Amino acid sequence: MLASVTEYFCRQLKDILCDLAKDCCAMFFVRLLAALLVLTSFQSASETPIFSPLPEWVAVTHSLPDKPIPDKGDQQYLLVDKQLNLTGPSPTSYKRVVVKALSLKGAATSSKISIEHVPDYQHVEIHSLSVFRDGVERVLPDSASIVVATVVHDRRSHLYSNKKRIDIALKDIRPGDIIDYSYTITGNNPVYGNYFDRHISVGWNAKVAESRSRILMPDTSNILVSNPQQKAKGKLNILTSEGLIEYSYVELDGHYDYHESEQPAWYDPYPYLHVTNFQTWQDIVDWALPLYTFNDDRSSAAIAADIKGRKAEDPEAQLVEAIHYAQNKVSHLGQQHKLDSHSPSAPDEVIHQGFGDNKEKALLMVALLRQLGAKATPALVSEHWKGTVRLRPVSPSSFDHVIVKLEHQGKTWWIDPTYTHQGSKLDTMAMSDHVLALVLEPGINNLETVPILRPDIPHQVIQNFIVNRADRDSYLSVTTQLKGREAERWRKYLSSTSEITLSDHYEKYYARHFKELAVLSPLTIADDTNANLIEIKESYIIKDLWQVKDNLYHFMVAGDIVDDFLITPRSSSRKTPFRYGHDGKVLQKIQLSLPDDWEVKPIEHTLNNPFFEYHSILQSMDDVKNKVPGKIFIEADYSYRSKARHVAPGQLNNYIKQVKLAWESSEYEFVYPVN
């Protein structure tokens, strides 16, 4: 009832205002306001977009490029215009997009406009919303619905952010229509304090007939504008006049067609302008230090005192328990939270609420470790860029994660607070793999190398076949060893997966190769947290080991686990790097006992190329314990270690050739006559 009454009065207000309108311009804004009242009557004022005339500081592009309709595609972008005004008390960003729908799909896509903002410190004003059909302009307030929605950061955990998204749905959009809209967003993230940092995208996967950017600032400003790595192909100009500095960028027919699957996470070919007054790494340290400073908290002090009291004789065990507390006792929420999402909460608050993002978990870990007498310092790293962060601009956005540098008794460890189920010894628990870190200590102006410490063979599988002839059952036992980070990942998985479920999963895996396979004895799991080692054992009985083909019995062994790492791209024709590789060495051993009249010729294959090391060998086993009469013992060993994590496009054909060579040597077949 309330909704219908509100809608009724809003419609009446719209009619009255429209009667008062004297010209087309006034009618446009009056109709926009009325539509807004109808469509967002239940949104708070801070979330509702305001419709207003274009600000005077905006430089309007009056003529659009006259471009022929492309042969393919669903949309044609005629203009993307971005402007930033830094002359006022709060920065204002202007954006205008003009796009032509070329197909039904393009019309559907073009009819949906989304504007993200943070109402806590930003407000949105919409300045134009029009459609041109056959040269006739139609303003859209009467045929547009507006919804303000909360942005979900992590749909799996239903974690909501402080962002809002204004969704505008335009009605009756057809192929050939040109949609023209513009808006401004005013406000700056208070986390930055007196600093400013903004990226302005100027190139996209879609072709843009005209891309424009403009930045205004006082000539006394310490903010600089750059074109990082000169990726933007347009021209960046600087003009100083009447106390203002104006940067302008123009690019015609820009097209950065680099969208391909299986790219490395760090690969970022799309151009942007970097607007910032962060000039050195120390600037970032100086900015971040106040955010990561806390007073002694009672809760963390009480927890540390309890740990110290229970483990008074073992200082290392105290540190490990403090690490485990921050990792396992406090839930990790906000996986997508960036460094500038919010100021981290104090450790005391994080303990009481029982959850936190990576910043807050790191700060809690630092507090606990310091209470125990260790030196612990937050350090900024990049999950996304890893070691390539050195090539990124000096910017807080080059980092997206916080870890802890722990120094104790002359040794250093780099601990990730978001890891869970880690080992119980500092020297065996997995360390951060972020390669480079910016340690938050006064005076620091350089990135520090994070040593990559991991077991030489984190993943090893030993398969033991007792092979009998086709008239008898054969047997398979499997031992899987997982070390370091692999063990911790599995420990987390096993914490919510029963042995019965895991056994069923493994049985189904081997049943794909042997239809008449059954579990011989229950699966067992041994977890040595001191060594950070998990060992899983399985055993099966196989009734159909041998398959008949061409009057011969066939049985094949293959390095299927190593094969999982020998991957190729979906297409060999690429413009961008292909992502592959694995940390550490993967080893698979297949041991077989065969009837003693079997003749086995040793075979060995080795590949050592710029991409990976691969080795396979079939040979007799001479050092077998508990030899069985009437049997010979052989072993097929496979190993793989990647040398890099990506392949450049120019090297891709050679990489694929090397993978195929490895595939060719990954299978060994045993045969004997049916009669």
Secondary structure, 3 states (H helix, E strand, C coil): CHHHHHHHHHHHHHHHHHHHCCCHHHHHHHHHHHHHHHHCCCCCCCCCCEECCCCCCCCCCCCCCCCCCCCCCCEEEEEEEEEEECCCCCCEEEEEEEEEECCHHHHHHHCEEEEEECCCCCEEEEEEEEEEECCEEEECHHHEEEEEEEEEEECCCCEEEEEEEEEEEECCCCCCCEEEEEEEEECCCHHHCCCCEEEEECCCCCCEEEEEEEEEEECCCCCEEECHHHCCCCEEEEEEECCEEEEEEEEEEECCCCCCCCCCCCCCCCCEEEEECCCCHHHHHHHHHHHHCCCCCHHHHHHHHHHHHHCCCCHHHHHHHHHHHHHHHCEECCCCCCCCCCCCCCHHHHHHHCEECHHHHHHHHHHHHHHCCCEEEEEEECCCCHHHHHHCCCCHHHCCEEEEEEEECCEEEEECCCCCCCCCCCCCCCCCCCCEEEECCCCCCCCEECCCCCCCCCEEEEEEEECCCCCCCEEEEEEEEEECHHHHHHHHHHCCCCHHHHHHHHHHHHHCCCCCEEEEEEEEEEEECCCCEEEEEEEEEECCCCEEECCEEEEEEECHHHHCCCCCCCCCCCCCCEECCCCCEEEEEEEEEEECCCCCCCEEEEEECCCEEEEEEEEECCCCCCCCCCEEEEEEEEEEEECCCEECHHHHHHHHHHHHHHHHCCEEEEEEECC
